[in-house]
């Protein structure tokens, strides 16, 4: 999936991936896609909940070799 911006949040513990995601998505235009990479296991639930509560769309997520990757479309 092509992203307009990639956020590297690997090595950060919650809530920092959420804090950085919020900041990064504010820099995007409506409809653009942010890719977030995290190593925090809690980020799956946190980013899913954050996207739902803020109205942004979590398009896809995957876990591979301990790296969680999310694609979020800005509302």
mmCIF file of the N, C-alpha and C atoms, coordinates in Angstrom:
data_MODEL
# 
_entry.id   MODEL 
# 
loop_
_atom_site.group_PDB 
_atom_site.id 
_atom_site.type_symbol 
_atom_site.label_atom_id 
_atom_site.label_alt_id 
_atom_site.label_comp_id 
_atom_site.label_asym_id 
_atom_site.label_entity_id 
_atom_site.label_seq_id 
_atom_site.pdbx_PDB_ins_code 
_atom_site.Cartn_x 
_atom_site.Cartn_y 
_atom_site.Cartn_z 
_atom_site.occupancy 
_atom_site.B_iso_or_equiv 
_atom_site.pdbx_formal_charge 
_atom_site.auth_seq_id 
_atom_site.auth_comp_id 
_atom_site.auth_asym_id 
_atom_site.auth_atom_id 
_atom_site.pdbx_PDB_model_num 
ATOM 1   N N  . UNK A 1 1  ? 0.851   -1.187  0.000  1.00 0.00 ? 1  UNK A N  1 
ATOM 2   C CA . UNK A 1 1  ? 0.000   0.000   0.000  1.00 0.00 ? 1  UNK A CA 1 
ATOM 3   C C  . UNK A 1 1  ? 0.890   1.241   0.000  1.00 0.00 ? 1  UNK A C  1 
ATOM 4   N N  . UNK A 1 2  ? 0.562   2.173   -0.848 1.00 0.00 ? 2  UNK A N  1 
ATOM 5   C CA . UNK A 1 2  ? 1.340   3.400   -0.918 1.00 0.00 ? 2  UNK A CA 1 
ATOM 6   C C  . UNK A 1 2  ? 0.882   4.381   0.158  1.00 0.00 ? 2  UNK A C  1 
ATOM 7   N N  . UNK A 1 3  ? 1.842   4.939   0.882  1.00 0.00 ? 3  UNK A N  1 
ATOM 8   C CA . UNK A 1 3  ? 1.533   5.906   1.935  1.00 0.00 ? 3  UNK A CA 1 
ATOM 9   C C  . UNK A 1 3  ? 2.086   7.270   1.533  1.00 0.00 ? 3  UNK A C  1 
ATOM 10  N N  . UNK A 1 4  ? 1.413   8.316   1.975  1.00 0.00 ? 4  UNK A N  1 
ATOM 11  C CA . UNK A 1 4  ? 1.897   9.672   1.715  1.00 0.00 ? 4  UNK A CA 1 
ATOM 12  C C  . UNK A 1 4  ? 2.988   10.071  2.689  1.00 0.00 ? 4  UNK A C  1 
ATOM 13  N N  . UNK A 1 5  ? 2.976   9.413   3.853  1.00 0.00 ? 5  UNK A N  1 
ATOM 14  C CA . UNK A 1 5  ? 3.987   9.699   4.866  1.00 0.00 ? 5  UNK A CA 1 
ATOM 15  C C  . UNK A 1 5  ? 4.201   8.434   5.680  1.00 0.00 ? 5  UNK A C  1 
ATOM 16  N N  . UNK A 1 6  ? 5.442   8.197   6.125  1.00 0.00 ? 6  UNK A N  1 
ATOM 17  C CA . UNK A 1 6  ? 5.772   7.039   6.949  1.00 0.00 ? 6  UNK A CA 1 
ATOM 18  C C  . UNK A 1 6  ? 6.274   7.541   8.299  1.00 0.00 ? 6  UNK A C  1 
ATOM 19  N N  . UNK A 1 7  ? 5.680   7.006   9.360  1.00 0.00 ? 7  UNK A N  1 
ATOM 20  C CA . UNK A 1 7  ? 6.097   7.347   10.717 1.00 0.00 ? 7  UNK A CA 1 
ATOM 21  C C  . UNK A 1 7  ? 6.794   6.144   11.328 1.00 0.00 ? 7  UNK A C  1 
ATOM 22  N N  . UNK A 1 8  ? 8.038   6.328   11.707 1.00 0.00 ? 8  UNK A N  1 
ATOM 23  C CA . UNK A 1 8  ? 8.805   5.268   12.361 1.00 0.00 ? 8  UNK A CA 1 
ATOM 24  C C  . UNK A 1 8  ? 8.679   5.451   13.870 1.00 0.00 ? 8  UNK A C  1 
ATOM 25  N N  . UNK A 1 9  ? 7.846   4.610   14.494 1.00 0.00 ? 9  UNK A N  1 
ATOM 26  C CA . UNK A 1 9  ? 7.652   4.678   15.947 1.00 0.00 ? 9  UNK A CA 1 
ATOM 27  C C  . UNK A 1 9  ? 8.221   3.434   16.614 1.00 0.00 ? 9  UNK A C  1 
ATOM 28  N N  . UNK A 1 10 ? 9.124   2.750   15.904 1.00 0.00 ? 10 UNK A N  1 
ATOM 29  C CA . UNK A 1 10 ? 9.715   1.531   16.448 1.00 0.00 ? 10 UNK A CA 1 
ATOM 30  C C  . UNK A 1 10 ? 10.566  1.888   17.677 1.00 0.00 ? 10 UNK A C  1 
ATOM 31  N N  . UNK A 1 11 ? 10.462  1.041   18.695 1.00 0.00 ? 11 UNK A N  1 
ATOM 32  C CA . UNK A 1 11 ? 11.246  1.251   19.912 1.00 0.00 ? 11 UNK A CA 1 
ATOM 33  C C  . UNK A 1 11 ? 10.575  2.162   20.921 1.00 0.00 ? 11 UNK A C  1 
ATOM 34  N N  . UNK A 1 12 ? 9.438   2.734   20.556 1.00 0.00 ? 12 UNK A N  1 
ATOM 35  C CA . UNK A 1 12 ? 8.723   3.628   21.468 1.00 0.00 ? 12 UNK A CA 1 
ATOM 36  C C  . UNK A 1 12 ? 7.628   2.850   22.197 1.00 0.00 ? 12 UNK A C  1 
ATOM 37  N N  . UNK A 1 13 ? 7.460   3.131   23.483 1.00 0.00 ? 13 UNK A N  1 
ATOM 38  C CA . UNK A 1 13 ? 6.394   2.498   24.263 1.00 0.00 ? 13 UNK A CA 1 
ATOM 39  C C  . UNK A 1 13 ? 5.194   3.423   24.309 1.00 0.00 ? 13 UNK A C  1 
ATOM 40  N N  . UNK A 1 14 ? 4.022   2.811   24.487 1.00 0.00 ? 14 UNK A N  1 
ATOM 41  C CA . UNK A 1 14 ? 2.797   3.611   24.587 1.00 0.00 ? 14 UNK A CA 1 
ATOM 42  C C  . UNK A 1 14 ? 2.892   4.570   25.773 1.00 0.00 ? 14 UNK A C  1 
ATOM 43  N N  . UNK A 1 15 ? 2.445   5.775   25.623 1.00 0.00 ? 15 UNK A N  1 
ATOM 44  C CA . UNK A 1 15 ? 1.574   6.272   24.563 1.00 0.00 ? 15 UNK A CA 1 
ATOM 45  C C  . UNK A 1 15 ? 2.307   6.973   23.424 1.00 0.00 ? 15 UNK A C  1 
ATOM 46  N N  . UNK A 1 16 ? 3.609   6.864   23.339 1.00 0.00 ? 16 UNK A N  1 
ATOM 47  C CA . UNK A 1 16 ? 4.349   7.640   22.337 1.00 0.00 ? 16 UNK A CA 1 
ATOM 48  C C  . UNK A 1 16 ? 3.967   7.330   20.884 1.00 0.00 ? 16 UNK A C  1 
ATOM 49  N N  . UNK A 1 17 ? 3.708   6.062   20.504 1.00 0.00 ? 17 UNK A N  1 
ATOM 50  C CA . UNK A 1 17 ? 3.266   5.851   19.118 1.00 0.00 ? 17 UNK A CA 1 
ATOM 51  C C  . UNK A 1 17 ? 1.982   6.623   18.794 1.00 0.00 ? 17 UNK A C  1 
ATOM 52  N N  . UNK A 1 18 ? 1.069   6.696   19.749 1.00 0.00 ? 18 UNK A N  1 
ATOM 53  C CA . UNK A 1 18 ? -0.179  7.448   19.526 1.00 0.00 ? 18 UNK A CA 1 
ATOM 54  C C  . UNK A 1 18 ? 0.113   8.946   19.433 1.00 0.00 ? 18 UNK A C  1 
ATOM 55  N N  . UNK A 1 19 ? 0.953   9.429   20.314 1.00 0.00 ? 19 UNK A N  1 
ATOM 56  C CA . UNK A 1 19 ? 1.297   10.862  20.317 1.00 0.00 ? 19 UNK A CA 1 
ATOM 57  C C  . UNK A 1 19 ? 1.940   11.247  18.990 1.00 0.00 ? 19 UNK A C  1 
ATOM 58  N N  . UNK A 1 20 ? 2.874   10.432  18.535 1.00 0.00 ? 20 UNK A N  1 
ATOM 59  C CA . UNK A 1 20 ? 3.551   10.716  17.259 1.00 0.00 ? 20 UNK A CA 1 
ATOM 60  C C  . UNK A 1 20 ? 2.604   10.562  16.070 1.00 0.00 ? 20 UNK A C  1 
ATOM 61  N N  . UNK A 1 21 ? 1.698   9.588   16.152 1.00 0.00 ? 21 UNK A N  1 
ATOM 62  C CA . UNK A 1 21 ? 0.724   9.394   15.074 1.00 0.00 ? 21 UNK A CA 1 
ATOM 63  C C  . UNK A 1 21 ? -0.186  10.610  14.962 1.00 0.00 ? 21 UNK A C  1 
ATOM 64  N N  . UNK A 1 22 ? -0.654  11.090  16.086 1.00 0.00 ? 22 UNK A N  1 
ATOM 65  C CA . UNK A 1 22 ? -1.540  12.264  16.085 1.00 0.00 ? 22 UNK A CA 1 
ATOM 66  C C  . UNK A 1 22 ? -0.831  13.453  15.439 1.00 0.00 ? 22 UNK A C  1 
ATOM 67  N N  . UNK A 1 23 ? 0.416   13.672  15.812 1.00 0.00 ? 23 UNK A N  1 
ATOM 68  C CA . UNK A 1 23 ? 1.181   14.780  15.268 1.00 0.00 ? 23 UNK A CA 1 
ATOM 69  C C  . UNK A 1 23 ? 1.404   14.612  13.759 1.00 0.00 ? 23 UNK A C  1 
ATOM 70  N N  . UNK A 1 24 ? 1.744   13.402  13.343 1.00 0.00 ? 24 UNK A N  1 
ATOM 71  C CA . UNK A 1 24 ? 2.044   13.144  11.927 1.00 0.00 ? 24 UNK A CA 1 
ATOM 72  C C  . UNK A 1 24 ? 0.796   13.293  11.060 1.00 0.00 ? 24 UNK A C  1 
ATOM 73  N N  . UNK A 1 25 ? -0.339  12.834  11.551 1.00 0.00 ? 25 UNK A N  1 
ATOM 74  C CA . UNK A 1 25 ? -1.552  12.884  10.711 1.00 0.00 ? 25 UNK A CA 1 
ATOM 75  C C  . UNK A 1 25 ? -2.047  14.318  10.570 1.00 0.00 ? 25 UNK A C  1 
ATOM 76  N N  . UNK A 1 26 ? -1.726  15.166  11.535 1.00 0.00 ? 26 UNK A N  1 
ATOM 77  C CA . UNK A 1 26 ? -2.111  16.577  11.437 1.00 0.00 ? 26 UNK A CA 1 
ATOM 78  C C  . UNK A 1 26 ? -1.396  17.269  10.277 1.00 0.00 ? 26 UNK A C  1 
ATOM 79  N N  . UNK A 1 27 ? -0.268  16.722  9.855  1.00 0.00 ? 27 UNK A N  1 
ATOM 80  C CA . UNK A 1 27 ? 0.506   17.312  8.761  1.00 0.00 ? 27 UNK A CA 1 
ATOM 81  C C  . UNK A 1 27 ? 0.009   16.864  7.388  1.00 0.00 ? 27 UNK A C  1 
ATOM 82  N N  . UNK A 1 28 ? -0.950  15.912  7.364  1.00 0.00 ? 28 UNK A N  1 
ATOM 83  C CA . UNK A 1 28 ? -1.475  15.403  6.098  1.00 0.00 ? 28 UNK A CA 1 
ATOM 84  C C  . UNK A 1 28 ? -2.756  16.123  5.712  1.00 0.00 ? 28 UNK A C  1 
ATOM 85  N N  . UNK A 1 29 ? -3.093  16.013  4.420  1.00 0.00 ? 29 UNK A N  1 
ATOM 86  C CA . UNK A 1 29 ? -4.356  16.540  3.912  1.00 0.00 ? 29 UNK A CA 1 
ATOM 87  C C  . UNK A 1 29 ? -5.414  15.429  4.010  1.00 0.00 ? 29 UNK A C  1 
ATOM 88  N N  . UNK A 1 30 ? -6.666  15.810  4.005  1.00 0.00 ? 30 UNK A N  1 
ATOM 89  C CA . UNK A 1 30 ? -7.771  14.852  4.029  1.00 0.00 ? 30 UNK A CA 1 
ATOM 90  C C  . UNK A 1 30 ? -7.614  13.845  2.894  1.00 0.00 ? 30 UNK A C  1 
ATOM 91  N N  . UNK A 1 31 ? -7.764  12.561  3.241  1.00 0.00 ? 31 UNK A N  1 
ATOM 92  C CA . UNK A 1 31 ? -7.681  11.499  2.251  1.00 0.00 ? 31 UNK A CA 1 
ATOM 93  C C  . UNK A 1 31 ? -6.290  10.923  2.071  1.00 0.00 ? 31 UNK A C  1 
ATOM 94  N N  . UNK A 1 32 ? -5.273  11.582  2.612  1.00 0.00 ? 32 UNK A N  1 
ATOM 95  C CA . UNK A 1 32 ? -3.920  11.050  2.496  1.00 0.00 ? 32 UNK A CA 1 
ATOM 96  C C  . UNK A 1 32 ? -3.725  9.915   3.503  1.00 0.00 ? 32 UNK A C  1 
ATOM 97  N N  . UNK A 1 33 ? -2.729  9.098   3.249  1.00 0.00 ? 33 UNK A N  1 
ATOM 98  C CA . UNK A 1 33 ? -2.512  7.887   4.044  1.00 0.00 ? 33 UNK A CA 1 
ATOM 99  C C  . UNK A 1 33 ? -1.191  7.976   4.809  1.00 0.00 ? 33 UNK A C  1 
ATOM 100 N N  . UNK A 1 34 ? -1.291  7.652   6.088  1.00 0.00 ? 34 UNK A N  1 
ATOM 101 C CA . UNK A 1 34 ? -0.123  7.609   6.971  1.00 0.00 ? 34 UNK A CA 1 
ATOM 102 C C  . UNK A 1 34 ? 0.208   6.155   7.264  1.00 0.00 ? 34 UNK A C  1 
ATOM 103 N N  . UNK A 1 35 ? 1.465   5.793   7.093  1.00 0.00 ? 35 UNK A N  1 
ATOM 104 C CA . UNK A 1 35 ? 1.930   4.455   7.479  1.00 0.00 ? 35 UNK A CA 1 
ATOM 105 C C  . UNK A 1 35 ? 2.663   4.590   8.802  1.00 0.00 ? 35 UNK A C  1 
ATOM 106 N N  . UNK A 1 36 ? 2.270   3.792   9.789  1.00 0.00 ? 36 UNK A N  1 
ATOM 107 C CA . UNK A 1 36 ? 2.889   3.834   11.111 1.00 0.00 ? 36 UNK A CA 1 
ATOM 108 C C  . UNK A 1 36 ? 3.549   2.488   11.371 1.00 0.00 ? 36 UNK A C  1 
ATOM 109 N N  . UNK A 1 37 ? 4.822   2.526   11.761 1.00 0.00 ? 37 UNK A N  1 
ATOM 110 C CA . UNK A 1 37 ? 5.539   1.297   12.103 1.00 0.00 ? 37 UNK A CA 1 
ATOM 111 C C  . UNK A 1 37 ? 5.881   1.354   13.579 1.00 0.00 ? 37 UNK A C  1 
ATOM 112 N N  . UNK A 1 38 ? 5.513   0.286   14.307 1.00 0.00 ? 38 UNK A N  1 
ATOM 113 C CA . UNK A 1 38 ? 5.719   0.269   15.754 1.00 0.00 ? 38 UNK A CA 1 
ATOM 114 C C  . UNK A 1 38 ? 6.170   -1.116  16.196 1.00 0.00 ? 38 UNK A C  1 
ATOM 115 N N  . UNK A 1 39 ? 6.887   -1.178  17.302 1.00 0.00 ? 39 UNK A N  1 
ATOM 116 C CA . UNK A 1 39 ? 7.269   -2.463  17.879 1.00 0.00 ? 39 UNK A CA 1 
ATOM 117 C C  . UNK A 1 39 ? 6.522   -2.720  19.187 1.00 0.00 ? 39 UNK A C  1 
ATOM 118 N N  . UNK A 1 40 ? 5.706   -1.780  19.601 1.00 0.00 ? 40 UNK A N  1 
ATOM 119 C CA . UNK A 1 40 ? 4.943   -1.908  20.845 1.00 0.00 ? 40 UNK A CA 1 
ATOM 120 C C  . UNK A 1 40 ? 3.715   -2.790  20.602 1.00 0.00 ? 40 UNK A C  1 
ATOM 121 N N  . UNK A 1 41 ? 3.612   -3.915  21.339 1.00 0.00 ? 41 UNK A N  1 
ATOM 122 C CA . UNK A 1 41 ? 2.486   -4.843  21.146 1.00 0.00 ? 41 UNK A CA 1 
ATOM 123 C C  . UNK A 1 41 ? 1.144   -4.174  21.400 1.00 0.00 ? 41 UNK A C  1 
ATOM 124 N N  . UNK A 1 42 ? 1.112   -3.219  22.294 1.00 0.00 ? 42 UNK A N  1 
ATOM 125 C CA . UNK A 1 42 ? -0.137  -2.537  22.615 1.00 0.00 ? 42 UNK A CA 1 
ATOM 126 C C  . UNK A 1 42 ? -0.605  -1.589  21.531 1.00 0.00 ? 42 UNK A C  1 
ATOM 127 N N  . UNK A 1 43 ? 0.260   -1.319  20.573 1.00 0.00 ? 43 UNK A N  1 
ATOM 128 C CA . UNK A 1 43 ? -0.100  -0.346  19.542 1.00 0.00 ? 43 UNK A CA 1 
ATOM 129 C C  . UNK A 1 43 ? -1.255  -0.823  18.675 1.00 0.00 ? 43 UNK A C  1 
ATOM 130 N N  . UNK A 1 44 ? -1.425  -2.135  18.529 1.00 0.00 ? 44 UNK A N  1 
ATOM 131 C CA . UNK A 1 44 ? -2.531  -2.630  17.698 1.00 0.00 ? 44 UNK A CA 1 
ATOM 132 C C  . UNK A 1 44 ? -3.875  -2.166  18.274 1.00 0.00 ? 44 UNK A C  1 
ATOM 133 N N  . UNK A 1 45 ? -4.090  -2.424  19.544 1.00 0.00 ? 45 UNK A N  1 
ATOM 134 C CA . UNK A 1 45 ? -5.343  -1.989  20.167 1.00 0.00 ? 45 UNK A CA 1 
ATOM 135 C C  . UNK A 1 45 ? -5.404  -0.474  20.271 1.00 0.00 ? 45 UNK A C  1 
ATOM 136 N N  . UNK A 1 46 ? -4.291  0.148   20.617 1.00 0.00 ? 46 UNK A N  1 
ATOM 137 C CA . UNK A 1 46 ? -4.283  1.599   20.808 1.00 0.00 ? 46 UNK A CA 1 
ATOM 138 C C  . UNK A 1 46 ? -4.565  2.342   19.503 1.00 0.00 ? 46 UNK A C  1 
ATOM 139 N N  . UNK A 1 47 ? -3.890  1.968   18.432 1.00 0.00 ? 47 UNK A N  1 
ATOM 140 C CA . UNK A 1 47 ? -4.086  2.674   17.164 1.00 0.00 ? 47 UNK A CA 1 
ATOM 141 C C  . UNK A 1 47 ? -5.461  2.385   16.558 1.00 0.00 ? 47 UNK A C  1 
ATOM 142 N N  . UNK A 1 48 ? -5.957  1.161   16.747 1.00 0.00 ? 48 UNK A N  1 
ATOM 143 C CA . UNK A 1 48 ? -7.310  0.840   16.268 1.00 0.00 ? 48 UNK A CA 1 
ATOM 144 C C  . UNK A 1 48 ? -8.334  1.697   17.004 1.00 0.00 ? 48 UNK A C  1 
ATOM 145 N N  . UNK A 1 49 ? -8.215  1.760   18.320 1.00 0.00 ? 49 UNK A N  1 
ATOM 146 C CA . UNK A 1 49 ? -9.129  2.573   19.121 1.00 0.00 ? 49 UNK A CA 1 
ATOM 147 C C  . UNK A 1 49 ? -9.004  4.053   18.815 1.00 0.00 ? 49 UNK A C  1 
ATOM 148 N N  . UNK A 1 50 ? -7.783  4.511   18.640 1.00 0.00 ? 50 UNK A N  1 
ATOM 149 C CA . UNK A 1 50 ? -7.550  5.927   18.343 1.00 0.00 ? 50 UNK A CA 1 
ATOM 150 C C  . UNK A 1 50 ? -8.179  6.299   16.998 1.00 0.00 ? 50 UNK A C  1 
ATOM 151 N N  . UNK A 1 51 ? -7.969  5.447   15.997 1.00 0.00 ? 51 UNK A N  1 
ATOM 152 C CA . UNK A 1 51 ? -8.540  5.732   14.670 1.00 0.00 ? 51 UNK A CA 1 
ATOM 153 C C  . UNK A 1 51 ? -10.070 5.778   14.742 1.00 0.00 ? 51 UNK A C  1 
ATOM 154 N N  . UNK A 1 52 ? -10.656 4.836   15.459 1.00 0.00 ? 52 UNK A N  1 
ATOM 155 C CA . UNK A 1 52 ? -12.119 4.818   15.589 1.00 0.00 ? 52 UNK A CA 1 
ATOM 156 C C  . UNK A 1 52 ? -12.630 6.053   16.323 1.00 0.00 ? 52 UNK A C  1 
ATOM 157 N N  . UNK A 1 53 ? -11.954 6.456   17.374 1.00 0.00 ? 53 UNK A N  1 
ATOM 158 C CA . UNK A 1 53 ? -12.441 7.580   18.179 1.00 0.00 ? 53 UNK A CA 1 
ATOM 159 C C  . UNK A 1 53 ? -12.230 8.933   17.494 1.00 0.00 ? 53 UNK A C  1 
ATOM 160 N N  . UNK A 1 54 ? -11.274 9.009   16.585 1.00 0.00 ? 54 UNK A N  1 
ATOM 161 C CA . UNK A 1 54 ? -11.002 10.277  15.919 1.00 0.00 ? 54 UNK A CA 1 
ATOM 162 C C  . UNK A 1 54 ? -11.643 10.378  14.537 1.00 0.00 ? 54 UNK A C  1 
ATOM 163 N N  . UNK A 1 55 ? -12.181 9.264   14.038 1.00 0.00 ? 55 UNK A N  1 
ATOM 164 C CA . UNK A 1 55 ? -12.841 9.277   12.738 1.00 0.00 ? 55 UNK A CA 1 
ATOM 165 C C  . UNK A 1 55 ? -11.916 8.987   11.567 1.00 0.00 ? 55 UNK A C  1 
ATOM 166 N N  . UNK A 1 56 ? -10.638 8.779   11.835 1.00 0.00 ? 56 UNK A N  1 
ATOM 167 C CA . UNK A 1 56 ? -9.718  8.383   10.763 1.00 0.00 ? 56 UNK A CA 1 
ATOM 168 C C  . UNK A 1 56 ? -9.968  6.903   10.462 1.00 0.00 ? 56 UNK A C  1 
ATOM 169 N N  . UNK A 1 57 ? -9.617  6.487   9.261  1.00 0.00 ? 57 UNK A N  1 
ATOM 170 C CA . UNK A 1 57 ? -9.918  5.118   8.846  1.00 0.00 ? 57 UNK A CA 1 
ATOM 171 C C  . UNK A 1 57 ? -8.666  4.250   8.862  1.00 0.00 ? 57 UNK A C  1 
ATOM 172 N N  . UNK A 1 58 ? -8.696  3.215   9.689  1.00 0.00 ? 58 UNK A N  1 
ATOM 173 C CA . UNK A 1 58 ? -7.609  2.239   9.683  1.00 0.00 ? 58 UNK A CA 1 
ATOM 174 C C  . UNK A 1 58 ? -7.845  1.310   8.503  1.00 0.00 ? 58 UNK A C  1 
ATOM 175 N N  . UNK A 1 59 ? -7.051  1.462   7.457  1.00 0.00 ? 59 UNK A N  1 
ATOM 176 C CA . UNK A 1 59 ? -7.256  0.712   6.225  1.00 0.00 ? 59 UNK A CA 1 
ATOM 177 C C  . UNK A 1 59 ? -6.767  -0.717  6.338  1.00 0.00 ? 59 UNK A C  1 
ATOM 178 N N  . UNK A 1 60 ? -5.604  -0.886  6.993  1.00 0.00 ? 60 UNK A N  1 
ATOM 179 C CA . UNK A 1 60 ? -4.998  -2.207  7.061  1.00 0.00 ? 60 UNK A CA 1 
ATOM 180 C C  . UNK A 1 60 ? -3.947  -2.211  8.150  1.00 0.00 ? 60 UNK A C  1 
ATOM 181 N N  . UNK A 1 61 ? -3.698  -3.375  8.719  1.00 0.00 ? 61 UNK A N  1 
ATOM 182 C CA . UNK A 1 61 ? -2.603  -3.520  9.669  1.00 0.00 ? 61 UNK A CA 1 
ATOM 183 C C  . UNK A 1 61 ? -2.014  -4.915  9.513  1.00 0.00 ? 61 UNK A C  1 
ATOM 184 N N  . UNK A 1 62 ? -0.750  -5.027  9.869  1.00 0.00 ? 62 UNK A N  1 
ATOM 185 C CA . UNK A 1 62 ? -0.110  -6.338  9.816  1.00 0.00 ? 62 UNK A CA 1 
ATOM 186 C C  . UNK A 1 62 ? 1.022   -6.380  10.834 1.00 0.00 ? 62 UNK A C  1 
ATOM 187 N N  . UNK A 1 63 ? 1.421   -7.593  11.205 1.00 0.00 ? 63 UNK A N  1 
ATOM 188 C CA . UNK A 1 63 ? 2.544   -7.802  12.111 1.00 0.00 ? 63 UNK A CA 1 
ATOM 189 C C  . UNK A 1 63 ? 3.520   -8.722  11.415 1.00 0.00 ? 63 UNK A C  1 
ATOM 190 N N  . UNK A 1 64 ? 4.765   -8.314  11.371 1.00 0.00 ? 64 UNK A N  1 
ATOM 191 C CA . UNK A 1 64 ? 5.767   -9.135  10.709 1.00 0.00 ? 64 UNK A CA 1 
ATOM 192 C C  . UNK A 1 64 ? 7.094   -8.961  11.437 1.00 0.00 ? 64 UNK A C  1 
ATOM 193 N N  . UNK A 1 65 ? 7.622   -10.057 11.955 1.00 0.00 ? 65 UNK A N  1 
ATOM 194 C CA . UNK A 1 65 ? 8.907   -10.041 12.670 1.00 0.00 ? 65 UNK A CA 1 
ATOM 195 C C  . UNK A 1 65 ? 8.921   -9.021  13.808 1.00 0.00 ? 65 UNK A C  1 
ATOM 196 N N  . UNK A 1 66 ? 7.810   -8.927  14.525 1.00 0.00 ? 66 UNK A N  1 
ATOM 197 C CA . UNK A 1 66 ? 7.746   -8.034  15.678 1.00 0.00 ? 66 UNK A CA 1 
ATOM 198 C C  . UNK A 1 66 ? 7.511   -6.575  15.345 1.00 0.00 ? 66 UNK A C  1 
ATOM 199 N N  . UNK A 1 67 ? 7.286   -6.276  14.076 1.00 0.00 ? 67 UNK A N  1 
ATOM 200 C CA . UNK A 1 67 ? 6.995   -4.893  13.667 1.00 0.00 ? 67 UNK A CA 1 
ATOM 201 C C  . UNK A 1 67 ? 5.538   -4.815  13.223 1.00 0.00 ? 67 UNK A C  1 
ATOM 202 N N  . UNK A 1 68 ? 4.802   -3.936  13.889 1.00 0.00 ? 68 UNK A N  1 
ATOM 203 C CA . UNK A 1 68 ? 3.392   -3.723  13.574 1.00 0.00 ? 68 UNK A CA 1 
ATOM 204 C C  . UNK A 1 68 ? 3.309   -2.528  12.623 1.00 0.00 ? 68 UNK A C  1 
ATOM 205 N N  . UNK A 1 69 ? 2.633   -2.740  11.503 1.00 0.00 ? 69 UNK A N  1 
ATOM 206 C CA . UNK A 1 69 ? 2.494   -1.677  10.515 1.00 0.00 ? 69 UNK A CA 1 
ATOM 207 C C  . UNK A 1 69 ? 1.011   -1.383  10.302 1.00 0.00 ? 69 UNK A C  1 
ATOM 208 N N  . UNK A 1 70 ? 0.688   -0.098  10.290 1.00 0.00 ? 70 UNK A N  1 
ATOM 209 C CA . UNK A 1 70 ? -0.700  0.351   10.144 1.00 0.00 ? 70 UNK A CA 1 
ATOM 210 C C  . UNK A 1 70 ? -0.763  1.378   9.023  1.00 0.00 ? 70 UNK A C  1 
ATOM 211 N N  . UNK A 1 71 ? -1.865  1.351   8.275  1.00 0.00 ? 71 UNK A N  1 
ATOM 212 C CA . UNK A 1 71 ? -2.123  2.367   7.253  1.00 0.00 ? 71 UNK A CA 1 
ATOM 213 C C  . UNK A 1 71 ? -3.409  3.077   7.655  1.00 0.00 ? 71 UNK A C  1 
ATOM 214 N N  . UNK A 1 72 ? -3.298  4.356   7.909  1.00 0.00 ? 72 UNK A N  1 
ATOM 215 C CA . UNK A 1 72 ? -4.437  5.139   8.391  1.00 0.00 ? 72 UNK A CA 1 
ATOM 216 C C  . UNK A 1 72 ? -4.722  6.261   7.403  1.00 0.00 ? 72 UNK A C  1 
ATOM 217 N N  . UNK A 1 73 ? -5.988  6.349   6.975  1.00 0.00 ? 73 UNK A N  1 
ATOM 218 C CA . UNK A 1 73 ? -6.431  7.392   6.056  1.00 0.00 ? 73 UNK A CA 1 
ATOM 219 C C  . UNK A 1 73 ? -7.011  8.542   6.864  1.00 0.00 ? 73 UNK A C  1 
ATOM 220 N N  . UNK A 1 74 ? -6.489  9.734   6.607  1.00 0.00 ? 74 UNK A N  1 
ATOM 221 C CA . UNK A 1 74 ? -6.973  10.903  7.340  1.00 0.00 ? 74 UNK A CA 1 
ATOM 222 C C  . UNK A 1 74 ? -8.382  11.263  6.891  1.00 0.00 ? 74 UNK A C  1 
ATOM 223 N N  . UNK A 1 75 ? -9.228  11.576  7.864  1.00 0.00 ? 75 UNK A N  1 
ATOM 224 C CA . UNK A 1 75 ? -10.620 11.942  7.538  1.00 0.00 ? 75 UNK A CA 1 
ATOM 225 C C  . UNK A 1 75 ? -10.684 13.334  6.970  1.00 0.00 ? 75 UNK A C  1 
# 
